[in-house]
Amino acid sequence: MFPTLLALLSVATFGWALHLPVDPEFLLKKGPINNRVIGGVDTPIETIPWQVSLQIQESHHCGGVIYSKNIIITAAHCVCDNNAKILDPKIFDVRVGSSSTNDGGSVIKVAKTIAHDRFTLNPIIEYDIALILLSSPLEMGTTVKAIPLAESIPNDGASAIVSGWGWTETEDSPLHLQSGNVNILSREKCARFYGDKSITKVTVCAASHGSCHGDSGGPLVSNDKLVGIVSYGVGGCFPPNLPSVYANVVELRKWIENEATKLDST
């Protein structure tokens, strides 16, 4: 489906392409980039109340994570064009408090977006993290909750959960929230797939048995703390599954906290 190094990094509505930091022969053998929970299960929003849907024209575009009543965390590539330039925030809405992308919960306009100033797409994808300032504060409750940031990366092999509305085995854009189990993968092991230059201190990897990674911008959670933000991955969703790459929330925690404080004061 994607015979070159240019492959879609997103869910069904995310349309620009990225150069992959992997060898082209490896890509051709292993299959396309994808952002889907394969083998995941329908999941009520009460189980993952920090999950949000970042939308364009009422259609799901990317995942996101509630950091506070005013701030959402997502991937930088979700709010930037393919030149890593910030898109107009007015095109975005955020649906919170619902397991569905098209019904329930609340839809809030986006006031401002910022991406990490070191975010790059080429030659490697790095610092893939962004913050969204909402136009009005969230009403917290059982379906809308912030999640604390992890203070340390879990050990190699630790269990984690990834969630989103990415493609499944049967649906290109499922309406119901999906989640799946993954396992943290050490930087050294992950680099065997992507190369040492691609797997840097600002990335964290996870692999699974039966599920690929979730929507771009969505959460990687371990022990009820946010460990990563879905960035990219390569490979078909069949054993042996290949690792997905996430923005490392632990390493980027200070940036998140500092920039969130600035946004809250605007």
C-alpha positions in Angstrom: 0.0 0.0 0.0 2.9 2.4 0.7 5.8 1.3 -1.5 8.2 4.2 -0.8 9.6 5.9 2.2 6.7 8.3 2.2 3.9 6.7 4.3 0.9 8.0 6.2 1.6 8.5 9.8 -1.9 9.2 11.0 -5.4 8.0 11.4 -7.8 8.2 8.4 -8.1 12.0 8.4 -4.4 12.9 8.8 -3.2 13.3 5.3 0.4 14.5 5.0 3.4 12.2 4.7 6.7 11.8 6.5 10.1 10.4 5.7 10.7 7.4 7.8 14.0 7.1 9.7 14.4 3.5 8.6 16.1 1.6 5.7 13.8 1.4 2.6 14.4 -2.3 2.2 13.3 -2.9 5.8 10.2 -0.9 5.2 9.2 -2.8 2.1 9.6 -6.1 3.9 7.8 -5.1 7.0 4.9 -3.0 5.7 3.5 0.5 6.2 3.6 3.0 9.0 0.3 2.8 10.9 -1.4 4.4 13.9 -4.0 1.9 14.9 -5.0 -0.3 17.8 -5.0 -3.7 16.2 -6.4 -6.4 18.4 -7.7 -3.7 20.8 -11.1 -3.7 22.5 -13.9 -1.2 22.8 -13.2 0.8 25.9 -15.5 3.1 27.9 -14.2 6.7 28.4 -14.5 6.2 32.2 -11.6 3.8 31.9 -9.4 6.3 30.0 -10.9 9.6 31.0 -7.8 11.6 30.0 -8.2 10.6 26.3 -9.6 13.2 23.9 -10.2 13.4 20.2 -8.5 16.3 18.3 -10.8 17.1 15.4 -10.9 19.1 12.2 -14.4 19.9 10.7 -16.1 17.5 13.2 -13.9 14.6 12.0 -11.4 12.8 14.2 -7.8 13.9 13.4 -5.6 12.8 16.2 -5.6 11.7 19.8 -4.8 13.9 22.8 -4.4 13.8 26.6 -5.8 16.0 29.3 -3.0 17.7 31.3 -5.2 20.2 33.1 -8.6 21.9 32.8 -7.1 24.2 30.1 -4.3 22.2 28.5 -4.2 19.2 26.2 -1.0 17.3 25.2 -0.7 15.9 21.7 1.9 15.1 19.1 3.6 18.1 17.3 2.9 16.5 13.9 -0.8 16.7 14.7 -0.9 20.5 14.9 1.9 21.2 12.3 2.1 20.9 8.5 4.7 18.7 6.8 7.3 21.5 7.1 6.9 21.4 10.9 5.1 24.7 10.9 2.2 25.3 13.3 -1.3 25.2 11.6 -4.0 27.8 12.4 -5.5 26.7 15.8 -8.9 27.8 14.6 -9.3 24.7 12.4 -9.2 22.5 15.5 -11.8 21.4 18.1 -11.4 18.9 21.0 -14.0 16.4 22.0 -13.7 15.3 25.6 -15.7 13.0 27.9 -16.9 10.5 25.2 -15.9 7.1 23.9 -17.2 8.2 20.5 -15.6 10.6 18.1 -18.9 11.9 16.8 -21.3 12.0 19.7 -21.4 12.7 23.5 -19.2 14.6 25.8 -18.3 18.2 25.0 -16.7 19.9 22.1 -14.4 22.8 22.8 -12.7 25.2 20.5 -8.9 25.5 20.5 -7.5 28.9 21.4 -3.8 28.3 20.8 -1.3 25.5 19.9 2.4 25.3 20.5 4.9 22.7 19.4 8.3 22.0 20.8 10.8 24.4 19.3 13.1 21.5 18.5 10.4 19.4 16.7 11.7 18.0 13.5 10.4 15.6 10.8 13.6 15.2 8.7 16.0 13.5 8.9 14.5 12.0 12.0 11.2 12.6 13.9 12.1 14.1 17.2 10.6 16.3 20.0 7.2 15.3 18.6 5.1 17.0 21.3 2.7 19.9 21.4 0.3 21.6 23.8 -3.2 22.9 23.1 -4.8 25.8 25.0 -8.6 25.3 25.1 -10.9 28.3 24.6 -12.8 27.4 27.8 -11.9 25.2 30.8 -13.0 21.6 31.1 -15.6 20.5 33.6 -13.8 17.6 35.4 -15.7 14.4 36.3 -15.8 10.7 35.9 -15.4 11.0 32.1 -13.0 13.9 32.0 -9.8 13.7 34.1 -6.3 14.9 33.9 -3.5 12.3 34.1 -0.2 12.9 36.0 3.1 12.8 34.2 5.4 9.9 34.9 8.6 10.7 36.7 10.6 7.8 35.4 10.5 5.4 32.4 9.2 2.0 33.4 11.6 -0.9 33.1 12.1 -2.9 29.9 9.1 -5.2 29.6 6.8 -3.2 31.9 3.1 -3.3 30.9 1.4 -0.2 29.5 -1.8 0.7 27.7 -2.2 2.6 24.4 -5.6 4.0 23.3 -7.2 5.8 20.5 -9.6 5.8 17.5 -7.1 4.6 14.9 -7.7 1.9 12.3 -8.6 -1.6 13.5 -8.6 -4.9 11.6 -12.1 -4.1 10.3 -12.6 -0.4 10.4 -10.6 2.5 9.0 -12.0 5.0 11.5 -13.8 3.3 14.4 -16.3 5.4 16.2 -15.7 3.7 19.6 -12.5 4.2 21.6 -10.1 1.3 21.4 -7.3 0.3 23.8 -4.6 -2.4 23.8 -1.8 -3.7 26.0 1.8 -3.1 25.1 5.2 -3.5 26.8 7.9 -0.9 27.2 10.9 -1.7 25.1 14.4 -0.5 26.1 16.1 2.2 23.9 18.8 -0.3 23.0 16.3 -2.9 21.7 14.2 -0.4 19.9 17.3 1.0 18.1 17.8 -2.4 16.5 14.7 -1.6 14.4 15.1 2.1 13.8 18.8 2.8 14.3 20.7 4.6 17.1 20.2 8.0 15.5 16.4 7.8 15.5 15.9 6.5 19.0 17.1 9.4 21.1 16.6 10.4 24.7 13.3 12.2 23.8 11.7 9.0 22.6 10.4 5.9 24.3 9.3 2.6 22.6 6.7 0.0 23.2 5.9 -3.3 21.5 3.1 -5.7 21.8 1.6 -9.1 21.0 -1.6 -8.5 19.1 -1.9 -4.7 19.0 -0.2 -1.9 17.2 0.1 1.6 18.6 -2.8 4.0 18.9 -3.6 7.3 17.2 -1.0 9.9 16.8 -1.0 12.2 19.8 -2.7 9.7 22.1 -1.5 8.4 25.4 1.0 5.7 26.4 0.1 5.0 30.1 1.8 2.8 32.7 0.7 2.6 36.4 -1.9 5.4 35.7 0.8 7.9 34.6 1.5 9.3 31.2 4.7 7.9 29.9 4.6 8.8 26.2 2.7 10.4 23.3 2.1 8.3 20.1 4.5 9.5 17.5 5.3 7.0 14.8 5.8 3.3 14.0 6.6 1.0 11.1 5.5 -2.6 10.3 2.5 -4.7 9.8 0.4 -5.7 12.8 1.1 -9.3 12.9 3.6 -11.3 15.0 6.3 -10.5 15.5 5.0 -7.0 16.1 7.4 -4.2 15.7 7.9 -1.4 18.3 6.1 1.9 18.1 7.9 5.2 19.0 6.5 7.7 21.4 7.5 11.2 22.6 9.2 10.6 26.0 7.1 12.5 28.5 9.6 11.9 31.3 12.4 13.6 29.4 10.0 16.3 28.1 8.3 16.9 31.4 10.0 20.2 32.2 9.1 21.6 28.8 5.5 20.5 29.3 5.2 22.1 32.8 7.0 25.3 31.8 5.0 25.8 28.5 1.7 24.9 30.2 2.3 27.6 32.8 3.0 30.1 30.1 -0.2 29.2 28.2 -2.3 29.4 31.3 -1.1 32.9 31.8 -2.1 34.1 28.3 
